[in-house]
Amino acid sequence: MSQQNSPTYATDRRTGRVIAGYLKAGGHLQRELATHLGIDEAAVSRSTRGERRWTLDDLLGTAEFLDVPVSYLIDPDGVDPARMLEVRSSRCIHDPFEPAYADVIQLTAA
């Protein structure tokens, strides 16, 4: 099996596309992420193209940099990076009547 047909390559390429989407949606540069991770920009570029494997440290640091859960980076089904960043920024005030907090309100009221 060639590298490009391997499941690992496909997963790394998919994760790379998701991270590239978050970078673009958030107005970040690969250089900024590279600085945050302590690696060179070329390594980030190769990773976003799926040519370099994401290490656990890379994924955790990237999630921290983007301020998203790491699960959004590795299991992105149905997650639109631009929409998630928009929703997160609109919830900065933490309105207790938002549907996202309905379960918490129900649990505390019980």
C-alpha positions as CSV (number, residue, x, y, z in Angstrom):
1,M,0.0,0.0,0.0
2,S,1.5,3.4,-1.0
3,Q,1.7,6.2,1.6
4,Q,-1.0,8.2,-0.2
5,N,-3.5,5.3,0.0
6,S,-2.8,4.5,3.6
7,P,-5.5,5.3,6.2
8,T,-2.9,7.2,8.3
9,Y,-2.1,9.5,5.3
10,A,-5.8,10.1,4.7
11,T,-6.3,11.0,8.4
12,D,-3.4,13.3,8.5
13,R,-4.5,15.0,5.3
14,R,-8.0,15.4,6.6
15,T,-6.8,16.8,9.9
16,G,-4.5,19.2,8.0
17,R,-7.4,20.5,5.9
18,V,-9.4,21.1,9.1
19,I,-6.6,22.9,10.8
20,A,-6.0,25.0,7.6
21,G,-9.7,25.8,7.7
22,Y,-9.5,27.0,11.3
23,L,-6.4,29.1,10.6
24,K,-8.1,30.8,7.6
25,A,-11.4,31.3,9.5
26,G,-9.6,32.8,12.4
27,G,-7.3,35.0,10.3
28,H,-4.2,33.2,11.5
29,L,-1.0,32.5,9.6
30,Q,0.8,29.2,9.5
31,R,3.8,31.1,10.8
32,E,1.9,32.1,13.9
33,L,1.0,28.5,14.6
34,A,4.5,27.4,14.0
35,T,5.8,29.9,16.5
36,H,3.3,28.8,19.0
37,L,4.2,25.1,18.5
38,G,8.0,25.8,18.4
39,I,8.4,24.3,15.0
40,D,9.3,25.8,11.6
41,E,6.7,27.1,9.3
42,A,7.6,24.5,6.6
43,A,6.7,21.7,9.1
44,V,3.2,23.3,9.7
45,S,2.8,23.6,5.9
46,R,3.7,20.0,5.3
47,S,1.4,18.9,8.1
48,T,-1.6,20.9,6.7
49,R,-1.0,19.2,3.4
50,G,-0.9,15.8,5.0
51,E,2.8,15.2,4.2
52,R,3.9,15.2,7.8
53,R,2.2,13.5,10.7
54,W,0.6,15.5,13.5
55,T,2.2,14.7,16.8
56,L,0.0,14.7,19.9
57,D,1.9,17.7,21.1
58,D,1.2,19.4,17.8
59,L,-2.5,18.7,18.0
60,L,-2.8,19.8,21.6
61,G,-0.8,23.0,21.0
62,T,-2.8,23.7,17.8
63,A,-6.1,23.3,19.7
64,E,-4.8,25.6,22.4
65,F,-3.7,28.2,19.8
66,L,-7.1,28.0,18.0
67,D,-9.0,27.9,21.3
68,V,-11.0,24.8,20.2
69,P,-11.3,21.3,21.6
70,V,-8.7,19.0,20.1
71,S,-11.6,16.7,19.1
72,Y,-12.7,19.3,16.6
73,L,-9.4,18.9,14.8
74,I,-9.3,15.1,14.7
75,D,-13.0,14.2,14.4
76,P,-14.4,17.1,12.4
77,D,-17.5,15.5,11.0
78,G,-20.1,18.2,10.5
79,V,-17.9,20.9,12.1
80,D,-17.5,24.0,9.9
81,P,-14.5,25.9,11.3
82,A,-15.8,29.3,10.3
83,R,-19.2,28.6,11.9
84,M,-17.6,27.2,15.1
85,L,-15.4,30.3,15.5
86,E,-18.4,32.5,14.9
87,V,-20.5,30.7,17.5
88,R,-17.7,30.7,20.0
89,S,-17.1,34.5,19.7
90,S,-20.9,35.2,19.9
91,R,-21.1,33.3,23.2
92,C,-18.4,35.3,25.1
93,I,-21.0,36.9,27.3
94,H,-22.4,33.4,28.3
95,D,-26.1,34.3,28.2
96,P,-27.8,31.8,30.6
97,F,-30.8,31.7,28.3
98,E,-28.9,30.4,25.3
99,P,-29.9,26.9,24.2
100,A,-26.3,25.7,24.8
101,Y,-26.8,26.2,28.5
102,A,-30.4,24.8,28.7
103,D,-29.1,21.4,30.0
104,V,-27.1,23.1,32.7
105,I,-30.1,25.2,33.8
106,Q,-32.3,22.1,33.9
107,L,-29.8,20.2,36.0
108,T,-29.3,23.0,38.5
109,A,-33.1,23.6,38.8
110,A,-33.8,19.9,39.5
